[in-house]
């Protein structure tokens, strides 16, 4: 069944979810690269507490949680979660461009599969009304 277009607010919150998820993963990777390696877990945790990037990651994770709660207020989990998998693509692209990570045909194929999945999910209804049944 072809779903109606989602409300603009939901589209914005889903886009924000992708941006926040991408930022968290890229910044987390950059923060980890600044830690002494290899080190015992307690030493790594202490070093992370003094790394400003980890504080930013923690802040973004909090913002991500608040945004995700708002997303789920207006859409089904089975609709929203696959849409946010677009962050797999943005993380891949930014990792290749800015972190020097590898790029090969198999990864590109995987990205194509993610895009196809998101396209199919986006053709469905964003809210089936099932949340009302759960709250009862």
C-alpha positions as CSV (number, residue, x, y, z in Angstrom):
1,X,0.0,0.0,0.0
2,X,1.4,3.4,-1.0
3,X,1.5,5.7,2.0
4,X,0.8,9.4,2.1
5,X,3.6,11.9,2.3
6,X,4.8,12.3,5.9
7,X,4.3,15.6,7.6
8,X,7.1,18.2,7.1
9,X,7.9,18.1,10.8
10,X,8.5,14.4,10.6
11,X,10.7,14.7,7.5
12,X,12.7,17.4,9.3
13,X,13.2,15.2,12.4
14,X,14.2,12.2,10.4
15,X,16.7,14.3,8.5
16,X,18.0,15.6,11.8
17,X,18.3,12.0,13.1
18,X,20.5,11.2,10.1
19,X,22.6,14.3,10.5
20,X,23.0,13.7,14.3
21,X,23.8,10.0,13.8
22,X,26.4,10.9,11.2
23,X,28.0,13.5,13.4
24,X,28.1,11.2,16.4
25,X,29.9,8.5,14.5
26,X,32.4,10.7,12.7
27,X,33.3,12.7,15.9
28,X,33.5,9.5,17.9
29,X,36.0,8.0,15.4
30,X,38.0,11.3,15.5
31,X,37.9,11.2,19.3
32,X,39.1,7.6,19.5
33,X,42.0,8.4,17.2
34,X,43.2,10.9,19.7
35,X,43.3,8.4,22.6
36,X,46.6,6.6,23.5
37,X,46.7,3.2,21.9
38,X,46.8,0.5,23.1
39,X,45.8,1.2,26.7
40,X,43.8,-0.5,29.5
41,X,40.1,0.4,29.5
42,X,40.3,2.5,32.7
43,X,43.1,4.6,31.2
44,X,41.2,5.0,27.9
45,X,38.1,6.0,29.8
46,X,40.0,8.6,31.8
47,X,41.6,10.0,28.7
48,X,38.2,10.1,26.9
49,X,36.8,12.3,29.8
50,X,39.5,14.8,29.0
51,X,38.9,14.8,25.3
52,X,36.5,17.6,24.2
53,X,35.3,15.6,21.2
54,X,33.8,13.0,23.6
55,X,31.9,15.7,25.5
56,X,30.5,16.9,22.2
57,X,29.6,13.3,21.3
58,X,27.8,12.9,24.6
59,X,25.9,16.1,24.0
60,X,24.9,15.0,20.5
61,X,23.8,11.7,21.8
62,X,21.5,13.5,24.3
63,X,20.1,15.6,21.4
64,X,19.7,12.5,19.3
65,X,17.6,10.8,22.1
66,X,15.3,13.8,22.4
67,X,14.9,14.0,18.6
68,X,14.3,10.2,18.4
69,X,11.5,10.4,21.0
70,X,9.8,13.1,18.9
71,X,10.2,11.0,15.7
72,X,8.5,8.1,17.4
73,X,5.6,10.2,18.5
74,X,4.6,10.7,14.9
75,X,5.6,7.6,13.1
76,X,6.0,3.8,13.3
77,X,9.3,2.4,14.3
78,X,9.2,0.1,11.3
79,X,9.1,3.2,9.1
80,X,11.5,5.5,10.9
81,X,14.3,3.2,11.8
82,X,15.0,2.1,8.2
83,X,14.8,5.7,7.0
84,X,17.6,6.7,9.5
85,X,19.8,4.0,7.9
86,X,20.6,6.8,5.4
87,X,23.3,7.7,8.0
88,X,25.1,4.5,6.9
89,X,25.6,6.2,3.6
90,X,26.6,9.6,5.0
91,X,29.1,8.0,7.4
92,X,30.6,5.9,4.6
93,X,31.0,8.9,2.3
94,X,32.5,11.2,5.0
95,X,34.8,8.3,6.2
96,X,36.1,7.9,2.7
97,X,36.5,11.6,2.1
98,X,37.8,12.9,5.4
99,X,39.1,9.8,7.3
100,X,40.9,8.1,4.4
101,X,39.0,4.9,4.8
102,X,38.7,2.4,1.9
103,X,36.2,2.5,-0.9
104,X,35.4,-0.6,-3.0
105,X,32.7,-2.1,-5.1
106,X,31.3,-4.3,-2.4
107,X,30.7,-1.3,-0.1
108,X,29.1,0.6,-3.0
109,X,26.8,-2.4,-3.6
110,X,25.9,-2.3,0.1
111,X,25.1,1.4,-0.1
112,X,22.9,0.6,-3.1
113,X,21.0,-2.0,-1.0
114,X,20.5,0.6,1.8
115,X,19.2,3.1,-0.7
116,X,16.8,0.6,-2.3
117,X,15.5,-0.4,1.2
118,X,14.9,3.2,2.2
119,X,13.1,3.9,-1.1
120,X,10.8,0.9,-0.6
121,X,10.1,1.8,3.1
122,X,9.5,5.4,2.1
123,X,6.7,4.3,-0.1
124,X,4.7,2.9,2.9
125,X,2.5,4.7,5.4
126,X,4.5,6.4,8.1
127,X,1.9,5.9,10.8
128,X,-0.2,2.7,10.9
129,X,-2.0,3.8,14.1
130,X,-0.6,0.8,15.9
131,X,0.9,3.1,18.6
132,X,-2.6,3.8,19.9
133,X,-3.3,0.1,20.3
134,X,-0.1,-0.3,22.4
135,X,-0.9,2.6,24.7
136,X,-4.3,1.1,25.7
